[in-house]
Amino acid sequence: MLRSGLRTAMLLAGNGLYGKGLEVAGRIAAATNAKLLAPYPFTRLERGAGKPAVERVHYILEQAVEQLKEFRQLILVGAPPPVAYFAAPGKNAVLTSPECEIYPLASAGEDCAGALEALAAALSLHKAQPLGANLEQPSFPSGDITPQGLAAVIGALLPENALVVDESMTSGRGLMAATRGAPPHDWLANTGGSIGIALPLAVGAAVACPERRVVCLTADGSAMYTAQALWTMAREGLKVTTVVFANRAYAVLKREFSYLGVRNPGPRALDLFEIGRPDLDWVLLAKGMGVPGTRVISLEDFARALREGFEAGGPMLIEVPL
C-alpha cells in the first residue's frame, strides 16, 4: 500500500503516538509521503518542535469527512476505522471516502510500536530520518476574548516539556493547530465519549511527573462532574494550571441534539443543555477548595494569568467567560 503511489494515511493509536513508535512512524511518513493521523479520542500524543507531525481527526462529522476525503488508503495502527461520535438520522457516520481501502496493521491492544518497526524494516528504512515540526509559536493577540485568540496565547506561552490535558471539546478546537510548533510537550485527551476526565487526569499527570508543568484545559460543564479534584491539587501542591472555558452550556450535546431533526423543542428540553440558574463562579469554587483563582476579560488578562500560573509553585485556576 505504501509503495502504490496512492494517497495514504496511517491512523495511529497506543504507543504509536509517542516514544519509539512515533519516531518510527515519522520515518515511514517521511519516506513514503504517508500522512500521520490520530483518532479524536486518544490517550497520549508527543508533539511540538522536532516531533513528527500527527494530525488529529476532527470531532465534527462534516469537518472530518472533508479532512479524510483525499485518502484512498488508510492503514490502522491500533485504531479502529474512523466513525462519527454519534449517529444521526440521514447522516453517514463513516468518515472515510467510499473509495478508501482500509487495512489493519495492528489491532487495539497489540504492540503498535513493534508493528511499525517491522513495517519500517520491510521497507528498508533503517537510515531514513523523520521529519519534525519546526519551532514556530503564534504571536501574542490582544483585545476581546475569542477561541482563536485563546488558542494563540496558549501556543505562544506553552512551556517546554508541559503536559497538556485537553477536554475543551467546543472552545478549544483551534488549540492543536496553535501549538503545533510549540516546544516539545505531551497531549493527553478525552479517551471516550463521557465528560469530566480533565481535572482528575491532570491530578494523575502531576503526581506521576511532579517536575513537569500540567496545563488542564476544561469547560464548566465537564469540570462540574469532578470539581473535587481541585481540592486534591491544593492538598498535594500540584503544579496544575487549570483553564475553565465557561460558556454556560453543554454545547456539544446541544449541537448533537440539533442533528436529530427535532423541531421546536420545548423549554424543558432546551434547559437540559444550559448551565445556569444559578451561574457557576469558578473563582469562588476554586478558592473554597484551596486553589487560587482569577477571572479574565481580555486576551491580555489571559496571557498575564497564564504566565502567573506557569510560574506558580502550586495549582491555579483561570476562568474564561465565553
MILUM-228725 format. One record per residue (C-alpha): residue in one letter; y, z, x. Coordinates in nm, 2 decimals, always signed. Example, Ala and Ser with C-alpha at 12.3 -4.5 7.8 and 13.67 -1.06 7.14 Angstrom:
<atoms>
+------+--------+--------+--------+
| rest |     c2 |     c3 |     c1 |
+------+--------+--------+--------+
|    A |  -0.45 |  +0.78 |  +1.23 |
|    S |  -0.11 |  +0.71 |  +1.37 |
+------+--------+--------+--------+
</atoms>
This chain:
<atoms>
+------+--------+--------+--------+
| rest |     c2 |     c3 |     c1 |
+------+--------+--------+--------+
|    M |  +0.00 |  +0.00 |  +0.00 |
|    L |  +0.24 |  +0.09 |  +0.28 |
|    R |  +0.17 |  -0.24 |  +0.46 |
|    S |  +0.21 |  -0.45 |  +0.14 |
|    G |  +0.59 |  -0.50 |  +0.16 |
|    L |  +0.63 |  -0.39 |  -0.20 |
|    R |  +0.90 |  -0.12 |  -0.27 |
|    T |  +0.71 |  +0.20 |  -0.23 |
|    A |  +0.79 |  +0.57 |  -0.27 |
|    M |  +0.59 |  +0.88 |  -0.18 |
|    L |  +0.62 |  +1.18 |  -0.42 |
|    L |  +0.57 |  +1.49 |  -0.21 |
|    A |  +0.48 |  +1.85 |  -0.31 |
|    G |  +0.35 |  +2.17 |  -0.15 |
|    N |  +0.35 |  +2.18 |  +0.23 |
|    G |  +0.45 |  +1.81 |  +0.24 |
|    L |  +0.81 |  +1.92 |  +0.18 |
|    Y |  +0.85 |  +2.15 |  +0.48 |
|    G |  +0.73 |  +2.21 |  +0.83 |
|    K |  +0.48 |  +1.97 |  +0.99 |
|    G |  +0.42 |  +1.79 |  +0.66 |
|    L |  +0.78 |  +1.69 |  +0.61 |
|    E |  +0.81 |  +1.59 |  +0.97 |
|    V |  +0.51 |  +1.35 |  +0.94 |
|    A |  +0.63 |  +1.22 |  +0.60 |
|    G |  +0.96 |  +1.14 |  +0.77 |
|    R |  +0.78 |  +0.94 |  +1.04 |
|    I |  +0.58 |  +0.75 |  +0.78 |
|    A |  +0.90 |  +0.67 |  +0.58 |
|    A |  +1.09 |  +0.56 |  +0.90 |
|    A |  +0.81 |  +0.32 |  +1.00 |
|    T |  +0.73 |  +0.18 |  +0.66 |
|    N |  +1.06 |  +0.19 |  +0.47 |
|    A |  +0.90 |  +0.41 |  +0.20 |
|    K |  +1.13 |  +0.64 |  +0.00 |
|    L |  +1.05 |  +1.01 |  +0.01 |
|    L |  +1.08 |  +1.19 |  -0.33 |
|    A |  +1.03 |  +1.54 |  -0.46 |
|    P |  +0.94 |  +1.63 |  -0.82 |
|    Y |  +1.22 |  +1.80 |  -1.01 |
|    P |  +1.01 |  +2.13 |  -1.01 |
|    F |  +0.91 |  +2.22 |  -0.65 |
|    T |  +0.86 |  +2.54 |  -0.45 |
|    R |  +1.04 |  +2.48 |  -0.12 |
|    L |  +1.21 |  +2.19 |  +0.05 |
|    E |  +1.35 |  +2.18 |  +0.40 |
|    R |  +1.67 |  +1.97 |  +0.41 |
|    G |  +2.00 |  +1.92 |  +0.57 |
|    A |  +2.12 |  +1.77 |  +0.90 |
|    G |  +1.83 |  +1.65 |  +1.12 |
|    K |  +1.57 |  +1.67 |  +0.84 |
|    P |  +1.41 |  +1.37 |  +0.67 |
|    A |  +1.59 |  +1.28 |  +0.36 |
|    V |  +1.40 |  +1.36 |  +0.04 |
|    E |  +1.55 |  +1.27 |  -0.30 |
|    R |  +1.47 |  +1.50 |  -0.60 |
|    V |  +1.36 |  +1.32 |  -0.92 |
|    H |  +1.63 |  +1.37 |  -1.18 |
|    Y |  +1.58 |  +1.61 |  -1.47 |
|    I |  +1.74 |  +1.39 |  -1.73 |
|    L |  +1.49 |  +1.13 |  -1.85 |
|    E |  +1.72 |  +0.83 |  -1.85 |
|    Q |  +1.85 |  +0.91 |  -1.51 |
|    A |  +1.50 |  +0.95 |  -1.37 |
|    V |  +1.39 |  +0.62 |  -1.52 |
|    E |  +1.69 |  +0.44 |  -1.35 |
|    Q |  +1.61 |  +0.62 |  -1.03 |
|    L |  +1.25 |  +0.51 |  -1.02 |
|    K |  +1.26 |  +0.16 |  -1.17 |
|    E |  +1.27 |  -0.02 |  -0.84 |
|    F |  +0.94 |  +0.11 |  -0.71 |
|    R |  +0.62 |  -0.10 |  -0.76 |
|    Q |  +0.40 |  +0.16 |  -0.58 |
|    L |  +0.41 |  +0.54 |  -0.59 |
|    I |  +0.19 |  +0.75 |  -0.36 |
|    L |  +0.13 |  +1.10 |  -0.49 |
|    V |  +0.10 |  +1.37 |  -0.22 |
|    G |  +0.02 |  +1.69 |  -0.40 |
|    A |  +0.23 |  +1.60 |  -0.70 |
|    P |  +0.13 |  +1.47 |  -1.05 |
|    P |  +0.27 |  +1.14 |  -1.19 |
|    P |  +0.63 |  +1.20 |  -1.29 |
|    V |  +0.69 |  +1.25 |  -1.66 |
|    A |  +0.98 |  +1.40 |  -1.86 |
|    Y |  +1.00 |  +1.78 |  -1.91 |
|    F |  +1.00 |  +1.75 |  -2.29 |
|    A |  +0.86 |  +1.48 |  -2.52 |
|    A |  +1.09 |  +1.34 |  -2.78 |
|    P |  +1.04 |  +1.10 |  -3.08 |
|    G |  +1.10 |  +0.74 |  -2.98 |
|    K |  +1.12 |  +0.81 |  -2.61 |
|    N |  +0.86 |  +0.72 |  -2.35 |
|    A |  +0.80 |  +1.03 |  -2.14 |
|    V |  +0.67 |  +0.83 |  -1.84 |
|    L |  +0.94 |  +0.79 |  -1.58 |
|    T |  +0.79 |  +0.51 |  -1.36 |
|    S |  +0.81 |  +0.14 |  -1.43 |
|    P |  +0.51 |  -0.02 |  -1.62 |
|    E |  +0.47 |  -0.24 |  -1.32 |
|    C |  +0.43 |  +0.06 |  -1.08 |
|    E |  +0.09 |  +0.13 |  -0.93 |
|    I |  +0.03 |  +0.50 |  -0.88 |
|    Y |  -0.22 |  +0.63 |  -0.62 |
|    P |  -0.31 |  +0.99 |  -0.55 |
|    L |  -0.33 |  +1.05 |  -0.17 |
|    A |  -0.37 |  +1.43 |  -0.22 |
|    S |  -0.41 |  +1.64 |  -0.54 |
|    A |  -0.23 |  +1.96 |  -0.62 |
|    G |  -0.38 |  +2.25 |  -0.42 |
|    E |  -0.50 |  +2.02 |  -0.14 |
|    D |  -0.36 |  +2.01 |  +0.21 |
|    C |  -0.07 |  +1.77 |  +0.18 |
|    A |  +0.04 |  +1.81 |  +0.54 |
|    G |  -0.32 |  +1.73 |  +0.65 |
|    A |  -0.33 |  +1.42 |  +0.43 |
|    L |  +0.00 |  +1.30 |  +0.57 |
|    E |  -0.12 |  +1.35 |  +0.93 |
|    A |  -0.43 |  +1.15 |  +0.85 |
|    L |  -0.22 |  +0.87 |  +0.70 |
|    A |  +0.01 |  +0.86 |  +1.00 |
|    A |  -0.29 |  +0.84 |  +1.23 |
|    A |  -0.44 |  +0.55 |  +1.02 |
|    L |  -0.10 |  +0.37 |  +1.06 |
|    S |  -0.09 |  +0.44 |  +1.43 |
|    L |  +0.24 |  +0.62 |  +1.40 |
|    H |  +0.19 |  +0.88 |  +1.68 |
|    K |  +0.51 |  +0.78 |  +1.86 |
|    A |  +0.73 |  +0.70 |  +1.55 |
|    Q |  +1.03 |  +0.92 |  +1.51 |
|    P |  +1.15 |  +1.04 |  +1.17 |
|    L |  +1.50 |  +0.96 |  +1.05 |
|    G |  +1.70 |  +1.27 |  +1.00 |
|    A |  +2.01 |  +1.31 |  +0.78 |
|    N |  +2.34 |  +1.32 |  +0.97 |
|    L |  +2.56 |  +1.64 |  +0.97 |
|    E |  +2.82 |  +1.54 |  +0.71 |
|    Q |  +2.98 |  +1.81 |  +0.48 |
|    P |  +3.23 |  +1.74 |  +0.20 |
|    S |  +3.60 |  +1.80 |  +0.24 |
|    F |  +3.74 |  +2.10 |  +0.05 |
|    P |  +3.85 |  +2.01 |  -0.30 |
|    S |  +4.13 |  +2.20 |  -0.48 |
|    G |  +4.25 |  +2.26 |  -0.83 |
|    D |  +4.07 |  +2.32 |  -1.16 |
|    I |  +3.70 |  +2.41 |  -1.16 |
|    T |  +3.47 |  +2.12 |  -1.22 |
|    P |  +3.09 |  +2.09 |  -1.15 |
|    Q |  +3.17 |  +1.82 |  -0.88 |
|    G |  +3.43 |  +2.05 |  -0.72 |
|    L |  +3.20 |  +2.35 |  -0.71 |
|    A |  +2.92 |  +2.14 |  -0.55 |
|    A |  +3.16 |  +2.02 |  -0.28 |
|    V |  +3.28 |  +2.37 |  -0.20 |
|    I |  +2.92 |  +2.49 |  -0.16 |
|    G |  +2.84 |  +2.19 |  +0.05 |
|    A |  +3.14 |  +2.25 |  +0.28 |
|    L |  +3.06 |  +2.62 |  +0.33 |
|    L |  +2.68 |  +2.64 |  +0.33 |
|    P |  +2.58 |  +2.84 |  +0.64 |
|    E |  +2.31 |  +2.72 |  +0.88 |
|    N |  +1.96 |  +2.84 |  +0.80 |
|    A |  +2.06 |  +2.95 |  +0.45 |
|    L |  +1.80 |  +2.99 |  +0.17 |
|    V |  +1.93 |  +2.83 |  -0.15 |
|    V |  +1.77 |  +2.95 |  -0.47 |
|    D |  +1.87 |  +2.70 |  -0.74 |
|    E |  +1.83 |  +2.74 |  -1.12 |
|    S |  +2.16 |  +2.58 |  -1.21 |
|    M |  +2.00 |  +2.31 |  -1.43 |
|    T |  +2.31 |  +2.19 |  -1.61 |
|    S |  +2.61 |  +2.30 |  -1.39 |
|    G |  +2.45 |  +2.23 |  -1.06 |
|    R |  +2.35 |  +1.86 |  -1.09 |
|    G |  +2.57 |  +1.75 |  -0.80 |
|    L |  +2.46 |  +2.02 |  -0.56 |
|    M |  +2.18 |  +1.84 |  -0.38 |
|    A |  +2.40 |  +1.54 |  -0.31 |
|    A |  +2.68 |  +1.75 |  -0.19 |
|    T |  +2.46 |  +1.95 |  +0.05 |
|    R |  +2.25 |  +1.66 |  +0.19 |
|    G |  +2.43 |  +1.66 |  +0.52 |
|    A |  +2.49 |  +2.04 |  +0.54 |
|    P |  +2.35 |  +2.24 |  +0.83 |
|    P |  +1.97 |  +2.28 |  +0.80 |
|    H |  +1.86 |  +2.50 |  +0.51 |
|    D |  +1.57 |  +2.56 |  +0.27 |
|    W |  +1.60 |  +2.49 |  -0.11 |
|    L |  +1.39 |  +2.69 |  -0.35 |
|    A |  +1.38 |  +2.56 |  -0.70 |
|    N |  +1.25 |  +2.63 |  -1.05 |
|    T |  +0.88 |  +2.57 |  -1.03 |
|    G |  +0.82 |  +2.52 |  -1.41 |
|    G |  +0.99 |  +2.50 |  -1.74 |
|    S |  +1.07 |  +2.87 |  -1.81 |
|    I |  +1.40 |  +3.02 |  -1.72 |
|    G |  +1.50 |  +3.34 |  -1.53 |
|    I |  +1.35 |  +3.27 |  -1.19 |
|    A |  +1.66 |  +3.26 |  -0.98 |
|    L |  +1.75 |  +3.63 |  -0.94 |
|    P |  +1.40 |  +3.77 |  -0.87 |
|    L |  +1.33 |  +3.47 |  -0.64 |
|    A |  +1.64 |  +3.54 |  -0.45 |
|    V |  +1.53 |  +3.90 |  -0.41 |
|    G |  +1.19 |  +3.79 |  -0.27 |
|    A |  +1.35 |  +3.54 |  -0.03 |
|    A |  +1.59 |  +3.80 |  +0.10 |
|    V |  +1.32 |  +4.06 |  +0.15 |
|    A |  +1.10 |  +3.80 |  +0.33 |
|    C |  +1.38 |  +3.67 |  +0.55 |
|    P |  +1.63 |  +3.95 |  +0.60 |
|    E |  +1.81 |  +3.77 |  +0.88 |
|    R |  +1.90 |  +3.47 |  +0.66 |
|    R |  +2.18 |  +3.44 |  +0.40 |
|    V |  +2.05 |  +3.37 |  +0.05 |
|    V |  +2.26 |  +3.17 |  -0.19 |
|    C |  +2.15 |  +3.22 |  -0.55 |
|    L |  +2.27 |  +2.96 |  -0.80 |
|    T |  +2.21 |  +3.05 |  -1.16 |
|    A |  +2.36 |  +3.04 |  -1.51 |
|    D |  +2.44 |  +3.30 |  -1.77 |
|    G |  +2.15 |  +3.22 |  -2.00 |
|    S |  +1.89 |  +3.22 |  -1.72 |
|    A |  +2.02 |  +3.52 |  -1.55 |
|    M |  +2.01 |  +3.74 |  -1.86 |
|    Y |  +1.63 |  +3.73 |  -1.85 |
|    T |  +1.61 |  +3.90 |  -1.51 |
|    A |  +1.95 |  +4.07 |  -1.46 |
|    Q |  +1.78 |  +4.38 |  -1.33 |
|    A |  +1.72 |  +4.20 |  -1.00 |
|    L |  +2.09 |  +4.27 |  -0.93 |
|    W |  +2.01 |  +4.65 |  -0.91 |
|    T |  +1.73 |  +4.57 |  -0.66 |
|    M |  +1.97 |  +4.37 |  -0.45 |
|    A |  +2.21 |  +4.66 |  -0.43 |
|    R |  +1.94 |  +4.92 |  -0.37 |
|    E |  +1.79 |  +4.73 |  -0.08 |
|    G |  +2.12 |  +4.60 |  +0.06 |
|    L |  +2.00 |  +4.24 |  +0.04 |
|    K |  +2.22 |  +3.96 |  +0.17 |
|    V |  +2.23 |  +3.76 |  -0.15 |
|    T |  +2.54 |  +3.58 |  -0.27 |
|    T |  +2.48 |  +3.51 |  -0.64 |
|    V |  +2.69 |  +3.24 |  -0.83 |
|    V |  +2.67 |  +3.26 |  -1.21 |
|    F |  +2.78 |  +2.94 |  -1.38 |
|    A |  +2.89 |  +3.08 |  -1.72 |
|    N |  +2.90 |  +2.80 |  -1.97 |
|    R |  +2.83 |  +3.04 |  -2.26 |
|    A |  +2.54 |  +2.82 |  -2.38 |
|    Y |  +2.18 |  +2.72 |  -2.34 |
|    A |  +2.30 |  +2.37 |  -2.26 |
|    V |  +1.96 |  +2.23 |  -2.15 |
|    L |  +1.80 |  +2.34 |  -2.48 |
|    K |  +2.10 |  +2.22 |  -2.68 |
|    R |  +2.06 |  +1.87 |  -2.53 |
|    E |  +1.68 |  +1.86 |  -2.57 |
|    F |  +1.72 |  +1.97 |  -2.94 |
|    S |  +1.96 |  +1.67 |  -2.99 |
|    Y |  +1.69 |  +1.43 |  -2.88 |
|    L |  +1.47 |  +1.54 |  -3.18 |
|    G |  +1.70 |  +1.35 |  -3.41 |
|    V |  +1.78 |  +1.65 |  -3.64 |
|    R |  +2.09 |  +1.55 |  -3.83 |
|    N |  +2.35 |  +1.81 |  -3.92 |
|    P |  +2.16 |  +2.12 |  -3.81 |
|    G |  +2.27 |  +2.44 |  -3.98 |
|    P |  +2.48 |  +2.72 |  -3.83 |
|    R |  +2.18 |  +2.94 |  -3.76 |
|    A |  +2.00 |  +2.66 |  -3.56 |
|    L |  +2.32 |  +2.59 |  -3.36 |
|    D |  +2.38 |  +2.96 |  -3.30 |
|    L |  +2.04 |  +2.98 |  -3.11 |
|    F |  +2.19 |  +2.77 |  -2.83 |
|    E |  +2.51 |  +2.97 |  -2.78 |
|    I |  +2.57 |  +3.28 |  -2.57 |
|    G |  +2.85 |  +3.48 |  -2.73 |
|    R |  +2.93 |  +3.74 |  -2.99 |
|    P |  +2.99 |  +3.92 |  -2.75 |
|    D |  +3.07 |  +3.72 |  -2.44 |
|    L |  +2.90 |  +3.84 |  -2.13 |
|    D |  +3.11 |  +3.99 |  -1.85 |
|    W |  +2.91 |  +3.93 |  -1.53 |
|    V |  +3.16 |  +4.11 |  -1.31 |
|    L |  +3.11 |  +4.43 |  -1.51 |
|    L |  +2.73 |  +4.37 |  -1.54 |
|    A |  +2.71 |  +4.34 |  -1.16 |
|    K |  +2.93 |  +4.64 |  -1.10 |
|    G |  +2.71 |  +4.85 |  -1.33 |
|    M |  +2.41 |  +4.77 |  -1.11 |
|    G |  +2.60 |  +4.84 |  -0.78 |
|    V |  +2.68 |  +4.48 |  -0.68 |
|    P |  +3.05 |  +4.39 |  -0.61 |
|    G |  +3.16 |  +4.10 |  -0.83 |
|    T |  +3.45 |  +3.87 |  -0.89 |
|    R |  +3.55 |  +3.61 |  -1.14 |
|    V |  +3.72 |  +3.28 |  -1.01 |
|    I |  +3.95 |  +3.05 |  -1.20 |
|    S |  +4.01 |  +2.77 |  -0.94 |
|    L |  +3.83 |  +2.59 |  -0.67 |
|    E |  +4.04 |  +2.77 |  -0.41 |
|    D |  +3.94 |  +3.10 |  -0.56 |
|    F |  +3.58 |  +3.00 |  -0.55 |
|    A |  +3.59 |  +2.89 |  -0.18 |
|    R |  +3.76 |  +3.22 |  -0.09 |
|    A |  +3.50 |  +3.43 |  -0.28 |
|    L |  +3.21 |  +3.23 |  -0.14 |
|    R |  +3.33 |  +3.29 |  +0.22 |
|    E |  +3.35 |  +3.66 |  +0.14 |
|    G |  +3.00 |  +3.66 |  +0.00 |
|    F |  +2.86 |  +3.48 |  +0.31 |
|    E |  +3.03 |  +3.73 |  +0.54 |
|    A |  +2.93 |  +4.04 |  +0.35 |
|    G |  +2.65 |  +4.27 |  +0.47 |
|    G |  +2.50 |  +4.30 |  +0.13 |
|    P |  +2.49 |  +4.14 |  -0.22 |
|    M |  +2.79 |  +3.99 |  -0.40 |
|    L |  +2.82 |  +3.81 |  -0.74 |
|    I |  +3.07 |  +3.54 |  -0.83 |
|    E |  +3.12 |  +3.45 |  -1.20 |
|    V |  +3.24 |  +3.09 |  -1.26 |
|    P |  +3.36 |  +3.03 |  -1.62 |
|    L |  +3.29 |  +2.68 |  -1.73 |
+------+--------+--------+--------+
</atoms>
